[in-house]
Amino acid sequence: MKKGMLVSFEGGEGCGKSTQIKLIEEYLKEQHIDYILTREPGGTEVGEKIRKILFDNKLEISPDTELLLCSASRNKLVNDVVRPALASGKVVIMDRFYDSSFAYQGYAGNLKLKDVETITKFAIGEGSIPDLTILLDISYEDGMERKSKDEALKNFDRFELKGKIFHDKVRAGYLELAKKEPKRFFLVNANQPIQDIFEQIKNEFEKRYKLIKNN
């Protein structure tokens, strides 16, 4: 069966994921590469309802409940959207995937990483590991400053309101994940100009895409 390519975008708050995803989407259209774009949590009707709960800043939700809610959304998304798209040969672009659970609920939420791993494996099943994970790295201070300048981003959600100590742990967690899997992760300094960041991402994508297509 023909296999597509799974690309996930990760990073802390204000790292510029949305901007870079829009640019890569435009690039894929220009290159006539068949793709889908989805997000976590969300991407399905069930997942979007779970997303509303998770991001509601009026609710108090513990890290273990967050993990289970994210994993339920993830399971639905992988089974209904991601796996069928990959089987048909499409490029799947994901705005966050399971690395977010390790960073946010594991490293920052102080859950045991082994528990996060066990639940994640159950949720995604086989054949759903990203071929490329783009990690946009930025400090909490720079990310929040960027968000504060954008009117569309000023209404902070429940995760954004967790504060500096939490988000410093998120960043450290992501960097640790990248160290553990250097072949999968592509680390990018998110403080660079937007177009410079995109050129790096595009070049890495092209390199990985050619390898998959030639196998």
C-alpha positions in Angstrom: 0.0 0.0 0.0 1.3 3.4 -0.9 2.5 5.4 2.1 2.4 9.2 2.5 4.4 11.4 4.8 3.5 12.6 8.3 4.8 16.0 9.4 4.1 17.4 12.8 4.8 21.0 14.0 5.6 21.5 17.7 6.6 24.3 19.9 5.7 26.5 22.9 3.2 29.4 22.9 3.9 32.1 20.4 6.5 30.1 18.5 4.9 30.9 15.1 3.5 27.5 14.2 0.4 28.8 12.6 2.4 31.1 10.3 4.8 28.4 9.2 2.0 25.9 8.6 0.3 28.4 6.3 3.5 28.9 4.4 4.1 25.1 4.0 0.5 24.7 3.0 1.0 27.3 0.2 4.1 25.5 -0.9 2.4 22.1 -1.1 -0.3 23.7 -3.2 2.2 25.3 -5.6 4.1 21.9 -5.9 0.8 20.1 -6.5 1.5 17.7 -3.6 -1.6 16.0 -2.3 -1.9 16.8 1.4 -4.3 17.3 4.4 -3.9 19.7 7.3 -5.2 18.9 10.7 -4.6 19.8 14.4 -4.4 18.5 17.9 -6.4 18.4 20.0 -9.2 18.4 17.4 -9.4 17.4 13.7 -12.7 15.5 14.1 -16.1 16.5 15.4 -15.4 14.6 18.6 -11.9 16.0 18.9 -13.0 19.6 18.4 -15.5 19.2 21.3 -12.7 17.8 23.5 -10.5 20.8 22.4 -13.1 23.3 23.7 -13.0 21.6 27.1 -9.2 21.5 27.3 -8.8 25.1 26.3 -11.6 26.6 28.5 -9.8 28.9 30.9 -12.7 28.7 33.3 -12.1 25.0 34.0 -9.7 23.3 36.3 -8.3 20.2 34.8 -5.5 18.1 36.2 -2.5 16.9 34.0 -3.7 13.3 34.0 -7.2 14.3 32.9 -5.6 16.5 30.2 -3.6 13.5 29.0 -6.6 11.2 28.8 -8.7 13.8 27.0 -5.9 14.6 24.5 -5.4 10.9 23.9 -9.1 10.3 23.2 -9.0 13.1 20.6 -5.8 11.7 19.2 -7.1 8.2 18.9 -10.1 9.4 16.9 -8.0 11.6 14.7 -5.4 8.9 13.9 -8.1 6.3 13.1 -10.5 8.5 11.1 -8.1 11.0 9.4 -4.4 10.4 9.7 -4.0 6.7 8.9 -6.4 6.7 5.9 -4.6 9.8 4.4 -1.2 8.2 4.8 -2.5 5.0 3.2 -3.6 7.0 0.2 -0.2 8.6 -0.2 -0.9 12.0 1.1 1.3 14.3 3.1 -0.3 14.9 6.5 0.6 18.2 8.2 -0.3 18.3 11.9 -0.4 21.3 14.1 0.8 19.4 17.2 0.8 15.7 17.8 1.7 13.4 20.7 5.0 15.2 21.5 2.8 17.9 23.0 1.6 15.5 25.6 5.1 14.6 26.6 6.0 18.3 26.8 2.9 19.7 28.5 1.5 16.8 30.6 4.8 14.9 31.1 7.7 17.3 31.6 5.7 20.4 32.6 2.7 18.5 34.3 5.0 16.2 36.2 3.3 13.0 35.0 5.6 9.9 34.6 6.9 9.8 31.1 6.5 6.0 31.0 2.7 6.5 31.7 2.5 9.1 28.9 4.3 6.7 26.6 2.0 3.8 27.4 -1.2 5.8 26.9 0.2 7.4 23.7 1.1 4.0 22.2 -2.4 2.8 22.9 -4.0 5.9 21.4 -2.0 6.0 18.1 -1.5 2.4 17.4 1.0 1.3 14.7 2.4 3.4 11.8 1.6 6.8 13.1 5.1 8.1 14.1 5.9 11.4 12.3 8.5 11.2 9.5 9.5 14.7 10.4 8.8 16.8 13.5 9.5 20.5 13.2 10.3 22.0 16.6 10.1 25.8 16.7 12.0 26.8 19.7 11.4 30.1 21.5 11.6 31.4 25.1 8.5 32.0 27.1 9.2 35.7 27.3 9.7 36.1 23.5 6.6 34.0 22.7 4.4 35.9 25.0 5.7 39.2 23.7 4.8 38.1 20.2 1.4 37.0 21.2 0.7 40.3 23.0 1.3 42.2 19.8 -1.3 40.2 17.8 -4.9 41.2 18.4 -6.1 37.8 17.3 -4.0 36.0 20.0 -4.7 38.2 23.0 -7.4 36.1 24.5 -5.2 33.5 26.3 -6.5 30.0 26.7 -6.1 27.7 29.8 -2.6 26.5 28.8 -1.3 30.0 27.9 -2.3 31.2 31.4 -0.2 28.6 33.2 2.8 31.0 33.5 6.5 31.2 33.1 7.6 28.3 35.3 5.3 25.9 33.5 6.2 27.0 30.0 9.9 26.9 30.8 9.4 23.3 31.6 7.5 22.8 28.4 10.4 24.3 26.4 13.0 22.2 28.3 10.8 19.1 27.6 10.7 19.7 23.9 14.4 20.2 23.7 14.9 16.9 25.6 12.6 15.1 23.2 14.6 16.5 20.3 17.8 15.3 21.8 16.4 11.8 22.3 15.2 11.6 18.6 17.5 13.7 16.5 16.7 11.9 13.3 13.0 12.7 13.6 13.2 16.3 15.0 14.3 19.3 13.1 15.1 22.1 15.6 14.6 25.7 14.4 15.3 28.9 16.2 11.9 30.7 16.1 13.4 34.1 16.7 14.6 34.4 13.1 12.7 36.2 10.3 9.6 34.4 9.2 10.9 33.7 5.6 14.3 32.5 6.9 12.5 30.0 9.1 10.3 28.8 6.3 13.3 28.3 3.9 14.9 26.0 6.5 11.7 24.1 7.0 11.0 23.8 3.2 14.5 22.5 2.6 14.3 19.9 5.3 10.8 18.8 4.1 12.1 18.5 0.5 15.0 16.3 1.6 12.8 14.0 3.7 10.0 13.9 1.1 12.4 12.8 -1.7 13.8 10.0 0.6 10.3 8.6 1.3 9.2 8.8 -2.4 12.3 7.0 -3.5 11.9 4.1 -1.1 
